Amino acid sequence: MTWYSMSTASILAAVIVAALQATDPRERTDRQAVYRAVLQDARCRGSGRPGGKGDQPVLLREVVNPIEQAWWQYAPAPGLAERLPKMIQGLRAELLQEYLRVNVTRSQFTEDEARQLGADLVSRAELDQMGKTAWIWTAFYQRFPSATALVELSVPVIDRAAGEALVYCGESTDSLAGRGFLILLRNGSAGWVPVFWQELWVS
């Protein structure tokens, strides 16, 4: 890596950190609450799935950008962005469009965010390295023996006025043992509660 690219990476990292620090405290609180709500569900944290042996999810450090995922274009059919409001009961097209806008920016989970969610953290680079030394899932569970699953999360979009949120969660526990959901949540007296899980892919 050249000095120039290292400097560029440092500047980009600083911009991301500054953006995260500038986030409204209520927004950060709501974001954590949305993540907790979906991670409590076995469909997101992988509890009881093949391969998972522990009680602690392992978050992929890189936050998912849905636009870059193959399932967004091809599953369950082309034109998913146009079809989703018809598939997910109560999903407003405006919320979906804002979700796509918010998730264009690349970001990462911090150690502190993962700790607050009761999760371990692993980067894609670390996973790639594991795959070079052993079968990836053998290496994964050796590194994280208490893992329930490898979990991917997107940035949630939160409409506080409407009391609605939208977030993606994908979990994998072994080869051909994974699935991903777009989840609609509503906020009420019990806090943020998932009300609709739209499965986007399964393996």
N, C-alpha and C positions, 0 to 999 in steps of 0.2 A: 504494500500500500504506500503510495507516495505521500510526501508531506502535505501536498495540496489536498488530496482526498481525505487525509486525516483531519485537516483543518475544516474542510467542508462538513465532515461527519460531526466534528465537535460543535460547529455552529448549529447544525441541524438538531443535535441533541439538546443544545441550550434552548433553542426555540421551542422544542417540544416540552421541556421542563417548565419553561416560562409560561407556556400556554396552560399547562396543567395547574400551575400555581395560581394563575389568574382566574381559574374557574370559580364561580360562585360557591361558597361553602355549602349552601343548601343543595346545589347541584351535585357536589361530591357526595354528600350524605345520601341523597336519593339514588345516586348511581350505585353506591355500596349496598343500599337496601334492596335494589332491584337484583343485583348479583346474588345477594344472600338468599332472596326468595327463590330464584331458579336453582341455586346450588343445593337447596334443601330437598329438592325433588330428585328421586332416583333416576329419572330420565335424563337429568343433566349431570349429576355427579357420578353416575355409573355404578351405584351401589347394587350389589347382587348380580352384576353382569359377568359373563365368562371372562376369566383372567383377573379381574379385580379381587384383591384379597384383603385390602386394608379399609381404612375409614377416612382417608384424607385425599381429596382430589388434588391433582397436579395440574396447574394452569400453564398453558402455553404462554410464554412471556409476551410474544407478539400478539397484539389485539387483532382479531379477524377483520379484514376488509371484505365484506360480502361481494362486492363487485368483482374481486379477483378470484372468487371461488367458482369451480366448474358447475356446482349445483345451482348457482344463481342463474346461469344461462340455460341449463339443460334439464333441471329436475324441479318439479315433475314434468315440465314441458317448456319449450321456448316461450318467451313472453311472460316469465314468472312474475316480474314486477307489475305487469298489468293485471295478471290473474289473481294475485294474492288477496287484494281487498274483497274479491268474491269468494275466496276459499276460507278466509279467516273471519268468522262472524264478528262484526263490530269494528273491524279494522278500517280506519279512515285512510283514504288515498293520500291525504296531506301528511299524516303521521308517517306513512311508508316513505314518501318522498323526502321528508326531513331526515328519516333514518338513513337513507342512501347518501344524502348530502353530508351528514355528520360523519359517516364512516369512510369517507374518501381519504381523510387524513390518517397517515400511519402513526401509530402510537404503541406504547408498551406498558405492561403492568410493572409497578415497582415492587420491591421486596416488601415494603410496608403494606401496600394494597393487598398483596397475596396473604400476608400474615393476618390482616384484619378479616380476611375471608376464610381463615383456617385452612389455607391451601399451601402446597409447595409450589415452586416455580421452576420451569425449565425453558430454555430457549430452543429455537429451531436448529441453531448451529450445534447445540449440545446433543440434540436428538440425532442429527446427521452424524456426529462423531460416534455416538453409541452404535449406530448402524454399521459403522466400519469395523468395529471390534467384535460384534456378536449379533445374533438375531435380535432385532430392535426391541421386541417385547420382553425377551429374556433380560437384556441389558437394562431396559426401563424399570422392571420390577426389582432387579438387583440394586439399582440406584435408589428407587423409591419403594421399599418393601411395604409401606403402609398405604400405597396408592389404591384408590378406588377406580380411577380412570385418568386418562389424559384429556383435559377439558379445554376447549377453545371458546372464547367469548368475544362478542363484538362490543363496541361502545353502545350502550342503550340510548335511545332517544326518549326523552321524558317531557311530556306535556303536563306541567303541574296544574295548569288551569283546568284541563279536562280530566286530570287524574288518570292518565294513560301512559304506558311505556311500552317500547318494543325493543327486543334484544334477541340476538342469536346465541345459541349454545350447542356445541357439538361435543360428543364424548366418544372416546374409543378406549376399549379395554384389551383388545387383542387383534390379531389379524382377522379380518372379516367379522369384527364385532364392534360396530360403531354406528352412530346415527347422529343426525343434526336437526335442530328445531328452530323455527322462528316463533318467538313467544310473545303474546300480547298480555300485558299485566294491567290491573286496575288498582288504584289506591283508595282505601276506605278505612274504616275504623280498625281493621286488623293490619293495616299497612299495605305494602305492595303485595298483591296476590296474582299469580299466573292464572289467567282465565281461558286461554286457548293456546294449544301447542300444535303448530303445523309442522309435521315431519317433512323435511326437505330431501333427506337422503338416508339410506340405511345400507349397511354392509354386513 
